[in-house]
Amino acid sequence: MDKIEEITKVLSDRRKELGMEQADMYMRIGMKQQQYQRIEAGSDIKLSTLLRVLEGLELELSISPKGKSKPLQQIKVATPDTVQSLEDDTDDPDFWFGSEGRK
C-alpha cells in the first residue's frame, strides 16, 4: 500500500467487518467520531495516532520493501488479550511518596 486512500479503505473495511460505527472508536480508543471520520476521509495523521487506530481495529502494521511480500519487521499492537495485568501499588507508600527523606 502506498496511497492514503488504500490505507483508509482498509481501516473503513475493518471497522465495518467488526460491526462498528465510527462513533464506536470512542469506546475503543477514546477518539471522538469526528476525529475518526477525518482519518477515514484521508486526513494526514501522526504515526502514534495510526498505531492507536490499529489497536482499536485489532490490526497490526508491517513494513516491507517494495515488491516484496515478506515484511522486514512486523509491529504488533497490544490488544486487551495480550496486555498483562499490572499489580496494584496502592498500598505501597514508596510508590506514592518515594523513599526520599525516610529513615
C-alpha positions as CSV (number, residue, x, y, z in Angstrom):
1,M,0.0,0.0,0.0
2,D,1.4,3.3,-1.0
3,K,-1.6,5.5,-1.1
4,I,-3.6,7.1,1.7
5,E,-6.8,6.0,0.1
6,E,-5.7,2.4,0.2
7,I,-5.0,2.6,3.9
8,T,-8.2,4.4,4.8
9,K,-10.2,1.8,2.8
10,V,-8.5,-1.0,4.9
11,L,-9.4,0.9,8.1
12,S,-13.0,1.5,7.0
13,D,-13.5,-2.1,5.8
14,R,-12.1,-3.5,9.0
15,R,-14.3,-1.3,11.2
16,K,-17.3,-2.4,9.2
17,E,-16.2,-6.1,9.4
18,L,-16.1,-5.7,13.2
19,G,-19.7,-4.3,13.1
20,M,-18.6,-0.9,14.4
21,E,-19.7,2.6,13.6
22,Q,-17.2,5.5,13.6
23,A,-18.6,6.7,16.9
24,D,-17.6,3.3,18.5
25,M,-14.0,4.2,18.2
26,Y,-14.5,6.5,21.3
27,M,-15.2,3.4,23.4
28,R,-12.3,1.5,21.9
29,I,-9.5,4.1,21.9
30,G,-11.0,7.4,23.2
31,M,-11.3,9.0,19.8
32,K,-14.3,11.1,19.0
33,Q,-16.4,10.3,16.0
34,Q,-15.4,13.5,14.2
35,Q,-11.7,12.8,14.7
36,Y,-12.0,9.2,13.4
37,Q,-14.2,10.4,10.5
38,R,-11.3,12.7,9.3
39,I,-8.9,9.7,9.4
40,E,-11.2,7.6,7.2
41,A,-11.6,10.7,4.9
42,G,-7.8,10.7,4.3
43,S,-6.5,13.4,6.7
44,D,-2.8,13.3,7.4
45,I,-2.2,11.8,10.9
46,K,0.7,11.2,13.2
47,L,2.2,7.7,13.4
48,S,1.1,7.5,17.0
49,T,-2.5,8.1,16.0
50,L,-2.3,5.5,13.3
51,L,-1.0,2.9,15.9
52,R,-3.8,3.8,18.2
53,V,-6.4,3.3,15.5
54,L,-4.8,0.0,14.5
55,E,-5.1,-1.1,18.1
56,G,-8.7,-0.3,18.2
57,L,-9.4,-2.2,15.0
58,E,-7.3,-5.2,16.1
59,L,-4.8,-4.7,13.2
60,E,-1.0,-4.7,13.1
61,L,1.5,-2.9,11.0
62,S,4.1,-4.4,8.8
63,I,6.7,-2.7,6.7
64,S,8.4,-4.4,3.7
65,P,10.5,-3.4,0.7
66,K,8.5,-2.5,-2.4
67,G,7.6,-5.6,-4.5
68,K,8.3,-8.0,-1.6
69,S,5.6,-9.6,0.4
70,K,7.7,-10.6,3.4
71,P,7.8,-7.7,6.0
72,L,11.1,-6.5,7.3
73,Q,9.6,-6.2,10.8
74,Q,6.1,-6.8,12.0
75,I,4.9,-4.4,14.6
76,K,2.4,-5.9,17.0
77,V,0.0,-3.5,18.6
78,A,-1.0,-4.5,22.1
79,T,-4.6,-5.8,22.4
80,P,-6.5,-6.4,25.6
81,D,-5.8,-10.1,25.4
82,T,-2.0,-9.6,25.0
83,V,-1.6,-7.0,27.7
84,Q,-0.6,-8.4,31.1
85,S,-2.3,-7.0,34.1
86,L,-0.2,-4.9,36.4
87,E,0.0,-5.3,40.1
88,D,-1.8,-2.8,42.2
89,D,0.6,-0.5,44.0
90,T,-2.0,1.5,46.0
91,D,-0.8,0.0,49.4
92,D,2.8,0.8,48.7
93,P,3.9,4.1,50.3
94,D,7.1,4.1,48.3
95,F,5.1,4.1,45.1
96,W,3.2,7.2,46.1
97,F,5.7,9.1,48.2
98,G,9.1,7.7,47.2
99,S,11.8,6.8,49.8
100,E,13.4,10.2,50.0
101,G,13.6,11.6,53.5
102,R,12.6,8.3,55.1
103,K,14.9,6.9,57.7
